[in-house]
Amino acid sequence: MWDDAFPSFLIGLREGLEAGLIVSILVATLVRGDAKSRLPQVWTGVLAAIALSMSFGAVLTFTAANLSATAQEAFGGTLSVVAVAFVTAMVFWMRRSARNLSGEIREKVTAALAMGGGMLVLTSFLAVGREGLETALFLWTTARAAGESGGPLAGAAIGLVLAAGLCWGLYRRVLKINLSRFFTMTGAVLIVIASGVLGYGLRDLQEGGVLAGKTAYAFDLSAHIDAGSWYAALLQGVLNLTPAMTWLQVAAYVGYLAIVMTLFVRGLRKPAPAPVSKKAAEAPASEPTAAETAPASAPDPTAAPAPASAPNPAPVPAVTAVPARTRTRTRSRPVWLLPAAVVAIPAVIGGLVVAFGDGKPAGAQTVAVSPTECGKGFSAPQPGRRTFSMRNTGDKASEVYLINPATNAVYGEIEGLAPGTTRDLVATVGSGEYAWRCVPTSGKAVTSASVRVSGGSTTKAVLPLAASELQPPLASYRAYVNTGLGRLVGQTGTLTADLAAGDLTAARADWLTAHDTYSALGAAYGTFADFDAKINGRKDGLPGGEKDPSFTGFHRIEYGLWHGESAASLKPLAVRLGADVAGLRKAFPTQDFDPSDLPLRSHEILENTLQFELTGDTDEGSGTNLATANANLAGTKELLTVLRPLITRRDPRQLALIDADIARLQRLLDGAHKGAAWTPVGSLDAAARATIDGATGQLLEDLAPVPDLLEIRKSA
């Protein structure tokens, strides 16, 4: 998340500081000019600018959401290029204007005061609004590049809050910042970030068909770089450098960086002379100019209101210089009218665009779902990402699938659509045949007439899965569990013998061996019924805790072995464990094992690992949670082995991601295993623990699609 946050943090900090300095100078100028009564007009303009910026972001989001997939890429790419242009102009403008910002703002305030309150509102609105629109556009671009990550918004929020704090400190003279150096340093970093945004935007334009060369790769390191690693995420989040980039991306990245950075550095070596206004030229020689005071600290924001006897350092006219006619006209209107109108208008305009724009995304259709009207209202859509409003016109709850009628491949689905209700189904449509399959509860599946879509690329779909296809994997996995339980019977017998002989050292080693064997059977836990609680139950919720008579099995013995209990006291517990394991082995062949459980367990085994083992929640003293996690990973590998042929048919690329994630997590767990000893979770340093947690989380994320890929669907 935080790799995506840094660019937005920097833009929030820099743009927020620019806008804050402008507001501070406006306020300081009015305070020094004894015109505090005009401050509400400044805040009105500022609030209006904020409202406009937020509305602009909402309109961008709404507009993009209602375009086809190809058009979204072209739209986003175009705005990325525009954002780069704005950021570049901003960097050079601030480098040139930072030293004279105070004088320019004071001149504008002087002119606005002479023309009335409305002009002061407009002045603050325009001054802050430009920064706000630039910020909104850049944040929208970076948020789109980050996908579903909340990093850009979090980074921007932190940057804006920090900028507000800095501006307050400058205004109250409790803080000094060399603003010239600050804007120089951040400008250089923003140029580097903007070069990545430019490359990302051009890639979007290639994907959208606006520019050619989307398959002309300058390099493709996908097979050699772990896309889920911290360094890959950091490079992509901050610099938009990806393992595969086209020649156009590379040329734009390098060309922009070389040209713009050269011009930026050259401008620093030869600063442009600060323009001097007529009023500044006529000012007394004893007064310091803005150019003399800006580098060391903020110009006006650092200045508290001067005492009444102090000379007025800014050429701000007295309030009495404002024509009486202007003041009278302003007072004739309600005080709240102008602020309310200026703040509300941008927000209302943005809201109207969203509310009264095309309410349905491009290509939206209302399609009936029922045994008699399945697919009614469906016509051949245009290629691209489409939203269909599925309305159940029947009297039974129903499932509905968008399918290829020739192969039964599924492009999208809705489950549990109640009678009389409507829900949206979003699917990407490409070249091929499409039809709807309606499956009412306790009814026969019905397939609609098909339509052909021409144009567009072939769309990825999920092949249907029949229950019979899961029978061979289920048989293989049942055999694996039977073998494991047979081995476990012998291992618990060895543990009992160790305790009978009073050998606690051997008992600890053999306990871990047996527990790892059981932990590797995770996909079958749901069929073990009461045996699992007896064999591997925890003390949570038991009145007596560790000493409760109902606390039995591996964890109870673990507690005793690592808390000084005698071998004689633990032997009965080991005997009972052996009996429970033998009972499970006898009962398992007759237990009901739903084939659809297999795909679900591919994800759930490691969910439990993340929840219980990697938190140390189940540690009763042995410190072997990572050994259990390793056994859980072995069980996941075995399950994926039996499911591999089915996954390969449907999404081999997803399987490649999963394999890479497993290899990464295995390396991390192996690093915590030294001989027969495992590093306790609580003894891991923060970085190592976060890395293991992150690798497990990434594997879980890539395993999440497996249940959908292997979902059993009804056919017509």
C-alpha positions as MATLAB code, in Angstrom:
seq = 'MWDDAFPSFLIGLREGLEAGLIVSILVATLVRGDAKSRLPQVWTGVLAAIALSMSFGAVLTFTAANLSATAQEAFGGTLSVVAVAFVTAMVFWMRRSARNLSGEIREKVTAALAMGGGMLVLTSFLAVGREGLETALFLWTTARAAGESGGPLAGAAIGLVLAAGLCWGLYRRVLKINLSRFFTMTGAVLIVIASGVLGYGLRDLQEGGVLAGKTAYAFDLSAHIDAGSWYAALLQGVLNLTPAMTWLQVAAYVGYLAIVMTLFVRGLRKPAPAPVSKKAAEAPASEPTAAETAPASAPDPTAAPAPASAPNPAPVPAVTAVPARTRTRTRSRPVWLLPAAVVAIPAVIGGLVVAFGDGKPAGAQTVAVSPTECGKGFSAPQPGRRTFSMRNTGDKASEVYLINPATNAVYGEIEGLAPGTTRDLVATVGSGEYAWRCVPTSGKAVTSASVRVSGGSTTKAVLPLAASELQPPLASYRAYVNTGLGRLVGQTGTLTADLAAGDLTAARADWLTAHDTYSALGAAYGTFADFDAKINGRKDGLPGGEKDPSFTGFHRIEYGLWHGESAASLKPLAVRLGADVAGLRKAFPTQDFDPSDLPLRSHEILENTLQFELTGDTDEGSGTNLATANANLAGTKELLTVLRPLITRRDPRQLALIDADIARLQRLLDGAHKGAAWTPVGSLDAAARATIDGATGQLLEDLAPVPDLLEIRKSA';
ca = [
       0.000    0.000    0.000;
       2.679    2.528    1.023;
       4.654    2.052   -2.179;
       1.580    3.417   -3.982;
       1.206    6.178   -1.379;
       4.519    8.004   -1.843;
       3.810    9.802   -5.158;
       0.448   10.994   -3.863;
       1.982   11.973   -0.525;
       4.540   14.113   -2.321;
       1.971   15.795   -4.567;
      -0.352   16.344   -1.592;
       2.477   17.862    0.451;
       3.810   20.065   -2.335;
       0.500   21.220   -3.802;
      -0.963   21.608   -0.320;
       1.976   23.750    0.731;
       1.661   25.889   -2.408;
      -2.050   26.439   -1.844;
      -1.506   26.967    1.877;
       1.167   29.590    1.260;
      -1.162   31.452   -1.075;
      -3.946   31.413    1.511;
      -1.525   32.454    4.263;
      -0.292   35.390    2.193;
      -3.868   36.447    1.444;
      -4.766   36.302    5.123;
      -1.576   38.037    6.275;
      -2.059   40.814    3.731;
      -5.609   41.497    4.908;
      -4.621   41.342    8.585;
      -1.743   43.750    8.063;
      -3.970   46.065    6.052;
      -6.511   46.207    8.886;
      -9.071   44.455    6.653;
      -9.936   41.459    8.824;
     -13.590   41.911    7.934;
     -12.722   40.625    4.456;
     -11.355   37.288    5.692;
     -14.715   35.448    5.194;
     -14.485   36.330    1.515;
     -11.078   34.642    1.289;
     -12.362   31.505    3.015;
     -15.384   31.475    0.719;
     -13.132   31.369   -2.332;
     -10.960   28.675   -0.761;
     -13.956   26.462    0.042;
     -15.303   26.956   -3.466;
     -11.965   25.860   -4.931;
     -11.967   22.723   -2.735;
     -15.524   21.913   -3.815;
     -14.582   22.343   -7.470;
     -11.553   20.061   -7.101;
     -13.566   17.299   -5.425;
     -16.289   17.599   -8.071;
     -13.650   17.349  -10.780;
     -12.359   14.096   -9.273;
     -15.901   12.690   -9.051;
     -16.630   13.565  -12.680;
     -13.401   11.893  -13.823;
     -14.290    8.715  -11.910;
     -17.882    8.672  -13.153;
     -16.858    9.307  -16.758;
     -14.266    6.526  -16.768;
     -16.683    4.035  -15.170;
     -19.154    4.487  -18.011;
     -16.743    3.742  -20.837;
     -15.889    0.439  -22.447;
     -12.692   -1.274  -21.377;
     -10.826   -0.011  -24.450;
     -12.184    3.507  -24.064;
     -11.256    3.478  -20.365;
      -7.653    2.752  -21.288;
      -7.615    5.576  -23.858;
      -9.332    8.003  -21.455;
      -6.997    7.178  -18.581;
      -3.933    7.329  -20.806;
      -4.884   10.734  -22.164;
      -5.442   12.149  -18.688;
      -2.134   10.666  -17.516;
      -0.324   12.575  -20.262;
      -2.260   15.750  -19.369;
      -1.381   15.247  -15.693;
       2.311   14.986  -16.597;
       2.057   18.245  -18.531;
       0.426   19.998  -15.564;
       2.954   18.657  -13.069;
       5.848   19.672  -15.306;
       4.473   23.195  -15.697;
       3.853   23.402  -11.947;
       7.427   22.375  -11.121;
       8.955   25.010  -13.399;
       6.452   27.715  -12.380;
       7.144   27.266   -8.682;
      10.891   27.210   -9.233;
      10.599   30.545  -11.044;
       7.943   32.179   -8.858;
       8.722   31.061   -5.293;
      10.901   34.105   -4.596;
       8.264   36.593   -5.797;
       5.083   34.840   -4.729;
       4.338   37.204   -1.854;
       4.601   40.361   -3.940;
       2.388   38.986   -6.707;
      -0.331   37.926   -4.261;
      -0.280   41.299   -2.464;
      -0.777   43.121   -5.761;
      -3.770   40.924   -6.594;
      -5.282   41.508   -3.151;
      -4.850   45.251   -3.540;
      -6.664   45.196   -6.871;
      -9.418   42.929   -5.502;
     -10.043   45.189   -2.503;
     -10.483   48.150   -4.790;
     -13.068   46.299   -6.915;
     -15.248   44.876   -4.125;
     -15.856   41.688   -2.146;
     -16.770   39.560   -5.136;
     -13.350   40.066   -6.688;
     -11.613   39.030   -3.463;
     -13.639   35.811   -3.474;
     -12.706   35.253   -7.116;
      -9.028   35.962   -6.443;
      -8.760   33.363   -3.668;
     -10.874   30.912   -5.692;
      -8.615   31.137   -8.755;
      -5.399   31.088   -6.732;
      -6.316   27.935   -4.824;
      -8.457   26.336   -7.532;
      -5.567   25.836   -9.913;
      -3.628   23.903   -7.291;
      -6.728   21.885   -6.448;
      -7.485   20.884  -10.033;
      -3.875   19.859  -10.623;
      -3.943   17.791   -7.426;
      -7.258   16.116   -8.311;
      -6.043   15.136  -11.781;
      -2.713   13.773  -10.568;
      -4.329   11.850   -7.705;
      -6.922   10.355  -10.046;
      -4.138    9.209  -12.356;
      -2.043    7.631   -9.596;
      -5.090    6.016   -7.961;
      -6.050    4.452  -11.273;
      -2.515    3.083  -11.712;
      -2.660    1.568   -8.201;
      -5.900   -0.327   -8.912;
      -7.785   -1.149   -5.725;
      -5.030   -0.033   -3.383;
      -5.957    2.704   -0.917;
      -2.362    3.919   -0.828;
      -2.752    6.981   -3.111;
      -5.647    8.439   -1.137;
      -3.952    7.728    2.202;
      -0.691    9.265    0.998;
      -2.440   12.365   -0.339;
      -4.368   12.815    2.910;
      -1.180   12.618    4.979;
       0.578   15.045    2.643;
      -2.244   17.587    2.792;
      -2.480   17.394    6.586;
       1.282   17.843    6.911;
       1.184   20.777    4.470;
      -1.559   22.435    6.530;
       0.541   22.025    9.674;
       3.618   23.515    7.992;
       1.639   26.503    6.731;
       0.254   27.134   10.199;
       3.750   26.960   11.647;
       5.070   29.391    9.047;
       2.234   31.823    9.649;
       2.674   31.749   13.430;
       6.465   32.083   13.111;
       7.136   28.877   15.042;
       8.720   27.226   12.012;
      11.229   28.198    9.343;
      11.681   26.392    6.034;
      13.958   27.219    3.140;
      11.159   27.180    0.591;
      13.433   27.572   -2.408;
      15.353   24.443   -1.431;
      12.151   22.560   -0.582;
      10.525   23.236   -3.942;
      13.768   22.443   -5.747;
      14.153   19.038   -4.093;
      10.512   18.030   -4.456;
      10.495   19.299   -8.029;
      13.348   16.970   -8.951;
      11.599   13.992   -7.345;
       8.316   14.862   -9.073;
      10.045   14.935  -12.446;
      11.201   11.347  -11.870;
       7.713   10.282  -10.778;
       6.109   12.098  -13.718;
       8.333   10.211  -16.156;
       6.824    6.971  -14.837;
       3.295    8.370  -15.086;
       4.010    9.332  -18.698;
       5.158    5.796  -19.483;
       2.082    4.364  -17.773;
      -0.202    6.728  -19.691;
       1.332    5.855  -23.049;
       0.906    2.169  -22.218;
      -2.785    2.823  -21.571;
      -3.045    4.558  -24.937;
      -1.464    1.509  -26.545;
      -3.908   -0.799  -24.761;
      -6.758    1.460  -25.882;
      -5.691    1.210  -29.516;
      -4.797    4.904  -29.816;
      -1.078    4.197  -30.218;
       0.568    1.235  -31.908;
       3.230   -1.081  -30.521;
       1.501   -2.633  -27.508;
       3.270   -5.954  -28.150;
       6.651   -4.439  -29.066;
       8.420   -5.016  -25.752;
      11.791   -3.474  -25.036;
      12.162   -6.071  -22.273;
      10.033   -8.650  -20.474;
      11.457   -9.857  -17.161;
       8.210  -11.364  -15.861;
       9.714  -14.833  -15.722;
      12.684  -13.635  -13.657;
      11.150  -11.071  -11.297;
       8.677  -11.880   -8.547;
       5.855   -9.403   -9.188;
       4.693   -9.792   -5.569;
       8.070   -8.961   -4.037;
       8.565   -5.770   -2.069;
      11.086   -4.322   -4.513;
       8.847   -4.934   -7.545;
       5.889   -3.367   -5.753;
       8.050   -0.400   -4.706;
       9.347    0.257   -8.220;
       5.907   -0.027   -9.758;
       4.150    2.008   -7.068;
       6.624    4.892   -6.973;
       8.187    4.941  -10.444;
       5.652    2.961  -12.539;
       8.462    0.660  -13.679;
       7.073   -2.786  -14.485;
       8.766   -6.110  -15.368;
       7.593   -5.707  -18.983;
       7.683   -2.382  -20.864;
       7.242   -1.475  -24.522;
       9.742    0.469  -26.583;
       7.442    3.500  -26.538;
       7.260    3.448  -22.739;
      11.023    3.186  -22.368;
      11.696    5.921  -24.952;
       9.181    8.284  -23.323;
      10.503    7.551  -19.826;
      14.152    8.102  -20.710;
      13.509   11.019  -23.090;
      11.265   12.946  -20.693;
      13.606   12.372  -17.759;
      16.710   13.435  -19.680;
      15.220   16.557  -21.285;
      13.109   17.885  -18.414;
      15.661   17.184  -15.689;
      18.380   18.864  -17.744;
      16.256   21.987  -18.222;
      15.306   21.989  -14.537;
      18.908   21.745  -13.323;
      20.095   24.318  -15.860;
      17.446   26.739  -14.621;
      18.720   26.321  -11.064;
      22.221   27.285  -12.088;
      21.004   30.436  -13.852;
      17.984   31.737  -11.929;
      15.816   34.206  -13.754;
      15.841   37.733  -12.321;
      12.885   38.433  -10.112;
      10.388   40.811  -11.708;
       9.904   44.031   -9.804;
       6.496   45.655   -9.857;
       6.026   49.376  -10.196;
       4.827   49.606   -6.601;
       7.773   47.615   -5.335;
      10.147   49.893   -7.252;
       8.596   52.903   -5.594;
       8.785   51.355   -2.110;
      11.245   52.868    0.405;
      14.738   51.419    0.137;
      14.688   50.381    3.784;
      11.930   47.807    3.199;
      13.076   44.296    2.270;
      11.624   42.908   -0.949;
       9.909   39.531   -1.276;
      12.932   38.202   -3.148;
      15.137   38.942   -0.140;
      12.921   37.253    2.422;
      11.455   34.233    0.615;
      14.391   31.759    0.602;
      14.915   31.656    4.352;
      11.277   31.336    5.305;
       7.791   31.921    4.008;
       7.244   35.545    3.024;
       4.038   36.756    4.643;
       2.935   33.513    6.384;
       5.741   33.899    8.909;
       4.606   37.367    9.854;
       2.207   37.775   12.735;
      -0.059   40.857   12.656;
       2.057   43.928   13.281;
       1.320   46.270   16.204;
      -0.754   49.316   15.410;
       2.272   51.605   15.750;
       4.455   49.557   13.392;
       4.863   50.717    9.782;
       2.866   48.780    7.226;
       5.428   46.745    5.223;
       3.022   45.774    2.432;
       1.563   48.309   -0.002;
      -1.990   47.382    0.943;
      -4.493   50.234    0.800;
      -6.563   51.085    3.850;
     -10.091   49.767    4.033;
     -11.391   53.345    3.750;
      -9.992   53.452    0.218;
     -12.731   51.097   -0.927;
     -15.555   53.134   -2.523;
     -18.569   53.556   -0.256;
     -20.882   52.633   -3.111;
     -19.260   49.155   -3.291;
     -19.633   48.623    0.442;
     -23.261   49.685    0.424;
     -24.127   47.362   -2.457;
     -22.435   44.432   -0.722;
     -24.303   45.036    2.523;
     -27.683   45.208    0.755;
     -27.535   41.463    0.117;
     -27.850   38.779    2.824;
     -24.417   38.062    4.332;
     -24.655   34.325    3.687;
     -25.824   34.528    0.055;
     -22.523   35.001   -1.772;
     -20.501   32.436    0.261;
     -23.241   29.817   -0.024;
     -23.647   30.321   -3.751;
     -19.939   30.216   -4.591;
     -19.281   27.111   -2.477;
     -22.368   25.263   -3.663;
     -22.164   25.892   -7.410;
     -19.123   23.654   -8.193;
     -20.455   20.825   -6.019;
     -23.921   21.076   -7.567;
     -22.509   21.034  -11.099;
     -20.442   17.929  -10.353;
     -23.420   16.257   -8.685;
     -25.691   17.023  -11.637;
     -23.199   15.527  -14.074;
     -23.095   12.325  -12.040;
     -26.808   12.187  -11.264;
     -28.223   13.113  -14.660;
     -25.570   11.698  -16.893;
     -26.126    8.430  -18.651;
     -27.231    6.400  -15.627;
     -26.365    3.118  -17.267;
     -22.853    2.396  -18.469;
     -22.278    2.088  -22.201;
     -24.031   -0.936  -23.663;
     -26.310   -1.513  -20.661;
     -29.332   -3.730  -21.273;
     -32.162   -4.947  -19.065;
     -32.385   -8.722  -19.380;
     -35.163  -10.925  -18.002;
     -34.398  -13.960  -15.826;
     -37.069  -16.659  -15.530;
     -37.888  -20.131  -16.923;
     -40.189  -18.589  -19.571;
     -38.398  -15.310  -20.383;
     -34.746  -16.181  -19.941;
     -32.669  -13.684  -21.910;
     -35.582  -11.501  -23.031;
     -34.277   -8.032  -23.915;
     -30.808   -9.306  -24.795;
     -29.312   -8.120  -28.071;
     -25.787   -8.233  -29.451;
     -23.748   -5.700  -27.407;
     -20.728   -3.773  -28.594;
     -17.373   -5.289  -27.591;
     -15.898   -4.093  -24.321;
     -16.799   -4.050  -20.660;
     -20.581   -4.090  -20.368;
     -23.136   -3.916  -17.558;
     -26.379   -5.904  -17.834;
     -29.347   -5.216  -15.536;
     -30.642   -8.691  -14.707;
     -34.286   -8.680  -13.541;
     -35.935  -11.791  -12.167;
     -39.409  -11.767  -13.728;
     -40.304  -15.232  -12.413;
     -41.593  -16.458   -9.066;
     -38.474  -18.368   -7.931;
     -34.991  -17.303   -6.914;
     -32.584  -18.004   -9.726;
     -28.976  -18.147  -10.783;
     -28.045  -16.648  -14.124;
     -24.909  -17.053  -16.222;
     -23.597  -15.306  -19.339;
     -22.167  -18.205  -21.324;
     -20.719  -19.337  -24.609;
     -23.455  -21.782  -25.771;
     -20.988  -23.896  -27.740;
     -18.496  -24.538  -24.928;
     -20.618  -23.605  -21.863;
     -17.786  -21.286  -20.791;
     -18.987  -18.680  -18.272;
     -18.227  -14.948  -18.634;
     -20.227  -13.700  -15.653;
     -22.808  -14.855  -13.117;
     -25.266  -13.839  -10.430;
     -26.364  -16.195   -7.671;
     -29.535  -15.975   -5.612;
     -31.435  -13.384   -7.673;
     -34.747  -13.070   -5.825;
     -38.099  -12.710   -7.662;
     -38.918   -9.138   -8.642;
     -35.380   -7.853   -7.972;
     -32.737   -6.431  -10.298;
     -28.965   -6.691  -10.008;
     -26.165   -5.650  -12.324;
     -23.891   -8.180  -13.961;
     -20.645   -6.787  -15.359;
     -18.768   -8.757  -18.012;
     -16.209   -8.097  -20.727;
     -17.600   -8.946  -24.143;
     -15.406   -9.848  -27.104;
     -15.773  -11.618  -30.402;
     -17.900  -14.787  -30.182;
     -21.265  -16.341  -29.300;
     -23.165  -15.322  -26.139;
     -26.318  -16.556  -24.422;
     -27.945  -16.498  -20.982;
     -28.490  -19.546  -18.803;
     -31.185  -19.199  -16.127;
     -31.196  -21.779  -13.333;
     -34.222  -21.400  -11.015;
     -34.200  -22.950   -7.555;
     -35.515  -26.547   -7.763;
     -36.128  -26.086  -11.450;
     -34.667  -26.959  -14.819;
     -31.969  -24.800  -16.370;
     -33.034  -22.805  -19.441;
     -30.708  -21.323  -22.074;
     -31.704  -18.290  -24.155;
     -31.187  -17.778  -27.856;
     -27.602  -16.847  -28.651;
     -26.230  -13.710  -30.293;
     -22.964  -13.183  -32.121;
     -20.604  -10.318  -31.331;
     -18.122   -9.238  -33.968;
     -15.007   -7.245  -33.363;
     -12.869   -7.069  -30.267;
     -10.446   -9.646  -28.966;
     -11.314  -13.059  -27.594;
     -12.664  -12.759  -24.056;
     -11.399  -14.860  -21.191;
     -14.058  -17.162  -19.741;
     -14.343  -19.848  -17.086;
     -14.990  -23.326  -18.438;
     -17.889  -25.158  -16.800;
     -17.151  -27.894  -14.310;
     -19.265  -30.970  -13.739;
     -19.317  -32.761  -10.398;
     -17.948  -35.869  -12.101;
     -14.739  -33.983  -13.008;
     -13.906  -33.575   -9.328;
     -14.232  -37.289   -8.575;
     -10.706  -38.284   -9.716;
      -9.030  -35.488   -7.685;
     -11.209  -36.394   -4.713;
     -10.207  -40.067   -4.947;
      -6.531  -39.092   -5.069;
      -6.854  -36.792   -2.105;
      -8.768  -39.359   -0.051;
      -5.930  -41.809   -0.677;
      -3.437  -39.173    0.497;
      -5.417  -38.620    3.719;
      -5.744  -42.368    4.357;
      -2.003  -42.776    4.009;
      -1.370  -39.816    6.328;
      -3.739  -41.161    8.986;
      -2.038  -44.564    8.848;
       1.322  -42.895    9.397;
      -0.173  -40.791   12.181;
      -1.358  -43.884   14.079;
       2.227  -45.125   14.217;
       3.600  -41.729   15.228;
       1.166  -41.278   18.119;
       2.105  -44.775   19.243;
       5.751  -43.711   19.307;
       4.840  -40.619   21.334;
       3.004  -42.792   23.872;
       6.026  -45.105   24.140;
       8.336  -42.129   24.787;
       6.165  -40.968   27.665;
       5.864  -44.492   29.039;
       9.678  -44.635   29.104;
       9.865  -41.214   30.764;
      11.882  -39.745   27.849;
      10.536  -36.199   27.584;
      13.201  -35.081   25.091;
      12.219  -37.804   22.621;
       8.538  -37.102   23.330;
       8.935  -33.443   22.302;
      10.580  -34.390   19.000;
       8.027  -37.114   18.237;
       5.141  -34.830   19.223;
       6.243  -32.334   16.558;
       6.565  -35.063   13.922;
       3.055  -36.352   14.611;
       1.529  -32.884   14.783;
       3.075  -31.905   11.433;
       1.599  -35.025    9.846;
      -1.865  -34.133   11.086;
      -1.456  -30.460   10.077;
      -0.737  -31.491    6.484;
      -4.255  -32.998    6.111;
      -6.021  -29.619    6.210;
      -8.385  -30.076    3.262;
     -10.088  -32.995    5.037;
     -10.712  -31.318    8.406;
     -14.306  -30.564    7.488;
     -15.057  -34.288    7.198;
     -13.451  -35.258   10.511;
     -16.527  -34.180   12.519;
     -15.914  -34.411   16.290;
     -12.537  -36.077   15.843;
     -10.799  -32.795   14.936;
     -11.794  -31.121   18.235;
     -10.520  -34.150   20.154;
      -7.241  -34.424   18.235;
      -6.297  -30.818   17.586;
      -8.692  -28.735   19.698;
      -7.738  -25.548   21.541;
      -8.432  -24.401   25.071;
     -10.306  -21.274   23.971;
     -13.672  -20.985   25.691;
     -13.078  -23.833   28.151;
     -13.745  -22.875   31.795;
     -10.638  -24.578   33.125;
      -8.278  -23.400   30.396;
      -5.258  -25.702   30.005;
      -6.406  -27.896   32.896;
      -9.970  -28.354   31.650;
     -10.834  -32.078   31.221;
     -12.254  -31.323   27.770;
      -8.907  -29.975   26.576;
      -7.253  -32.982   24.932;
      -5.124  -33.849   21.928;
      -1.952  -32.385   20.516;
      -2.164  -28.937   22.098;
      -2.880  -30.301   25.571;
       0.145  -32.570   25.357;
       2.204  -29.677   23.968;
       1.326  -27.593   26.998;
       2.435  -30.336   29.351;
       5.668  -31.109   27.487;
       6.813  -27.483   27.556;
       5.486  -26.547   30.991;
       7.228  -29.092   33.188;
       4.503  -31.729   33.542;
       5.735  -35.257   34.200;
       5.810  -38.007   31.594;
       3.538  -40.121   33.793;
       0.853  -37.412   33.892;
       0.993  -36.968   30.113;
       0.903  -40.658   29.184;
      -2.918  -40.995   29.590;
      -3.370  -38.008   27.291;
      -1.144  -39.629   24.674;
      -3.080  -42.901   24.964;
      -6.327  -41.020   24.432;
      -4.848  -39.163   21.446;
      -3.792  -42.477   19.902;
      -7.282  -43.878   20.371;
      -8.881  -40.823   18.749;
      -6.499  -40.999   15.782;
      -7.241  -44.703   15.333;
     -10.975  -43.947   15.503;
     -10.638  -41.266   12.834;
      -8.675  -43.580   10.573;
     -11.400  -46.189   10.839;
     -14.246  -43.716   10.267;
     -12.729  -41.620    7.481;
     -13.393  -43.985    4.523;
     -17.123  -43.857    5.304;
     -17.341  -40.113    5.961;
     -19.067  -37.851    3.437;
     -16.536  -35.784    1.502;
     -18.238  -33.274   -0.786;
     -16.147  -32.887   -3.992;
     -16.872  -29.144   -4.060;
     -15.007  -28.836   -0.737;
     -11.682  -29.423   -2.474;
     -11.523  -26.068   -4.328;
     -12.709  -24.240   -1.208;
     -10.024  -25.786    0.988;
      -7.269  -24.622   -1.377;
      -7.815  -21.174    0.095;
      -9.039  -21.924    3.600;
      -6.054  -23.952    4.814;
      -3.750  -20.947    4.628;
      -6.449  -18.593    5.890;
      -6.321  -20.545    9.146;
      -2.537  -20.458    9.023;
      -2.526  -16.679    8.810;
      -5.124  -16.372   11.568;
      -3.806  -18.879   14.098;
      -0.229  -19.947   13.337;
       1.392  -16.730   12.133;
      -0.094  -14.855   15.074;
       1.185  -17.421   17.583;
      -2.386  -17.873   18.814;
      -2.116  -21.670   19.034;
       1.329  -21.813   20.648;
       1.179  -23.752   23.925;
       4.889  -23.459   24.621;
       6.690  -25.333   21.851;
       7.282  -22.278   19.624;
       6.625  -24.425   16.558;
       3.916  -22.392   14.843;
       6.111  -21.997   11.777;
       6.519  -25.769   11.612;
       2.729  -26.043   11.545;
       2.578  -23.344    8.868;
       5.095  -25.351    6.857;
       2.914  -28.457    7.209;
      -0.162  -26.454    6.159;
       1.727  -25.290    3.091;
       2.626  -28.911    2.291;
      -1.046  -29.824    2.552;
      -1.957  -26.963    0.196;
       0.646  -28.173   -2.305;
      -0.819  -31.673   -2.214;
      -4.318  -30.352   -2.783;
      -3.173  -28.220   -5.715;
      -1.399  -31.244   -7.147;
      -4.657  -33.173   -7.492;
      -6.507  -30.078   -8.768;
      -3.742  -28.969  -11.138;
      -5.153  -30.516  -14.354;
      -8.511  -28.772  -13.822;
      -6.918  -25.399  -13.011;
      -4.515  -25.649  -15.947;
      -7.423  -26.027  -18.380;
      -9.085  -22.907  -17.039;
      -6.334  -20.496  -16.079;
      -2.723  -21.649  -16.421;
      -1.432  -18.116  -15.768;
      -3.126  -18.040  -12.373;
      -1.521  -21.359  -11.536;
       1.894  -19.945  -12.458;
       1.336  -17.064  -10.039;
       0.327  -19.498   -7.299;
       3.403  -21.649   -7.877;
       5.657  -18.599   -7.623;
       3.936  -17.517   -4.392;
       4.332  -20.989   -2.883;
       8.023  -21.106   -3.747;
       8.546  -17.696   -2.156;
       6.735  -18.624    1.068;
       8.566  -21.950    1.231;
      11.928  -20.167    1.054;
      10.922  -17.878    3.905;
       9.765  -20.766    6.094;
      12.915  -22.746    5.323;
      14.927  -19.754    6.514;
      13.267  -20.033    9.933;
      14.174  -23.736   10.253;
      17.620  -24.516   11.645;
      18.180  -28.252   11.957;
      15.443  -29.639   14.202;
      14.633  -26.218   15.677;
      12.108  -23.674   14.436;
      12.203  -19.973   15.196;
       9.185  -19.070   17.357;
       6.857  -16.532   15.770;
       7.359  -14.195   18.722;
      11.145  -14.262   18.215;
      11.033  -13.100   14.604;
      12.123   -9.521   14.040;
       9.453   -7.180   12.738;
      10.747   -7.189    9.165;
      10.956  -10.994    8.913;
       7.509  -11.451   10.405;
       6.002   -8.851    8.075;
       7.660  -10.538    5.085;
       6.212  -13.960    5.965;
       2.785  -12.444    6.617;
       2.962  -10.569    3.327;
       4.000  -13.646    1.352;
       1.153  -15.655    2.896;
      -1.309  -12.856    2.153;
      -0.168  -12.678   -1.473;
      -0.546  -16.438   -1.849;
      -4.044  -16.242   -0.368;
      -4.929  -13.485   -2.817;
      -3.794  -15.577   -5.771;
      -5.553  -18.691   -4.424;
      -8.846  -16.802   -4.037;
      -9.965  -17.301   -7.690;
      -9.573  -21.118   -7.518;
     -13.021  -21.829   -5.974;
     -14.663  -19.769   -8.735;
     -12.600  -21.463  -11.435;
     -13.672  -24.887  -10.163;
     -17.268  -24.109   -9.207;
     -19.748  -26.802  -10.218;
     -22.411  -25.216  -12.419;
     -25.690  -26.601  -13.660;
     -26.066  -27.116  -17.394;
     -29.143  -26.954  -19.584;
];
